[in-house]
Amino acid sequence: MVDEDEDRLLERLEELRTEHRDLDEVIARLSDAVPFDQIKLQRLKKRKLVLKDQIARVESQLLPDIIA
């Protein structure tokens, strides 16, 4: 059961990282466009920050608890 949970978390982590990378590309292309949609750009950046937080949360779940 533990291995299944870890596999599920690793799969989710890869999905989040892929979406985060994809947003990087979309944001770069949108920023280069003239004129560019400022509201859409802000929404994409906000989504990217949400993904970053989710990535950090999943990574912390994958790390074993260390008692200091």
N, C-alpha and C positions, 0 to 999 in steps of 0.2 A: 504494500500500500504506500509506503514512504517513497519508493522508487517511482510509482505512478504519479504521486504529487509533484515530485521533483521534475519528472519529465514534462508534466503539464505546465509547470512554472517556467521551465526552460523554453518550451514552445511558445508560451505567451510572451516571454522576454524577447525572443527573436522577432515575433510579430510586431511588438512595440518598437523595437530598434529599426526594423524595416520601414515602418510608417514614419518614424522620426526622420530617417534619411531621405525618404521620398518628399517629405515636407520641406526639407532643406532645398532640394532641387526646385520645387514649385515656387518657394519663396524667392529664390535667386532669379528665376525666370520672370516672375511677376515684378520684382524690383527693377529689372532691366527694361521692362516694357514702358513705353511712353504713349499716352499717360497711363499710370497704373492706378488700380483700385485700392485706395488707402484702407478702406473698411475691410475688404477681403484680406489684405495683407495683415492687418491687425488680428483678424480672426484666425488666420493660419498660424501666426506667431503664438497666439494664446493656446491653440491646440497643441503646438509643439511643446510649450511649457508644461501642459497637462501630461503629455506623453513622457516628458523627462521625469516628472514626479512619479508616474506609474512605473517607469523603468527602475527608478531608485527603490520603490516599494518592493517590487518583485525581487530585485537583487538582494535586498535586506532579508527577504524570506528565504532565499537560497543559502545565505551565510549561516553557519552554525552559531548558536549562542555561545559566547565566551564569557565565562564568569571570571572577573578580575579580582 
